[in-house]
Amino acid sequence: MPYPEMMVAPMREDLVRIGFEELRNADDVDRVLGGDDDATTLLVVNSICGCAAGAARPGVYLSLQGDARPERLTTVFAGQDLDATAQARQYITGYPPSSPSVALFKEGQLVWFLERHRIEGSTPHQIAEALQSAYAEHCT
């Protein structure tokens, strides 16, 4: 059963206030990730856990301060927006479900993925560096 929305709202806002579009249902996910355009899309699988708050969301924020960055910023919330998260995971092929996590898509294809086990124990700066390396490779 999902947490009450009033508990989750501030965690959603962490990403929305910096320009992320929330994908709240499967149709939203398909509209963004199922397209054939050549845009780069960052998808953050947000979570209520401590590593999302202490490392993943701050690391994502820091990663966007550089020159290279994805054209589209999106997020689903694991354990809250169940249909959207399940649909997003259909596009994250080759990896087990992981939240929090960060996926980078280019031309509709997954090109880079940061799993929870790589987020846990990392600092926001380490996550930002990993993301910036992915942006430099795929978003220029």
N, C-alpha and C positions, 0 to 999 in steps of 0.2 A: 504494500500500500504506500503510495507516495506521501512524502512529508507535506504538511500544510503549506499552501502557497505563501503565506505571510512569512514563513521561515526561510523559504527559498528565494523570495523576491530580491533580497540584497545580493545574493550570489549570482542571480541572473544579471542584475544591474551592473555588476563588476565588468561584464563584457559589453553589454548594450551601451553603456555610457561612453565607451571608447569606439563605437561604430559597428559593433557586431549585430547582424540580423539574426533574430531567434527563429529557428525552424521548429514550429510547435506541433506539426503533424506530418504524416507521410507525404502528402501532396506538396507541402513546402519543400521537403527534402528532394523529391523528384524534380520539382521545378528548378532547383538550383544545381543539384549534382547530376541530374539526368540530361542536362543540356549538352549540345554539341559545340558550344562556342570555345574559343581558345583562351578563355580567361583562367587565371589562377585563383583557386578558392581555398581558403583556410577554414577548416571545420574543427571547432573545439568541442569535444564531448565533455561537457561540464559535469560537475559532481558536487555533492554536499560534503565530501570527505575532506580531511585536513590537508592532504597533499594538493588538492585542487586550490584551496584557499591560500596555503602557505607557499606554494611553488608554481603550480601550473598557471593560474590566472595572472599572477604577477609576472611570471616569465613570458607569457604571451604578450602582455602589455609592453614590457621592455623590448621584446623582439621587434615591435612595430616602430621603434624609434629610429631605425636605420633607413638607408636609402632604398634598398630593395625590400619590397613587401608584396603580399598577395593583393590582387585587385578586389577580391570579394572576401569579406569576413563574416563567417556564419557560426552558429552554435546550436547544439541540441543539449538538453539536460537529462542525463541518465537518471533513471529512477523517478522521473517526474513526467516528462513528455515521452511516454513509453512507445507509442507508435512511431514518432519521429526518430527516436534513438534506434529502434529496431530497423527502420528503413535506412538510416544512415549507415548502419553496420553492414547492410547489404552491399554498399559501395566500398567498404573497407575490407577488401578481399585479402586472404592470406594471413589474417591475424585473428586471434580469439577476441571476444568482446573485452574491452578495456576502458575503464573510466576512473579518473579523467584520462583523456588522451587527446592528441592533436594530429589531424590528417591534413595533408596538402595535396590538392588535386590540380592537374593541369590538363586542359583539353578534355575534361571529363574523366580522366584516369588518375588513380591514386599513384602519386610519385614519391611520397615520403610519409612516414608514420612514427609518432612518438607514443610508445605504450606506457601504461601506468608504471610498470616496473622500472622504466628509465626516468620517470618523474619522481618517484619515491626516493628520498635521500638526496635529491639534487637541489641546488639553490635556484632561485629565480634567474640569476645571472647565467648559470650553466644551461638552463632551459632556453633562455634567450639566445645564447650563442649557438646552440644546436639549431634552433629555428632560423636564425639569421644565415647560417650556412646553407640550409635548405632553400631559403629565399634567394640567396646569391646564385644558387645553381638553377633554380626553376622559375624565378620571377623576374628575370631581366630580359 
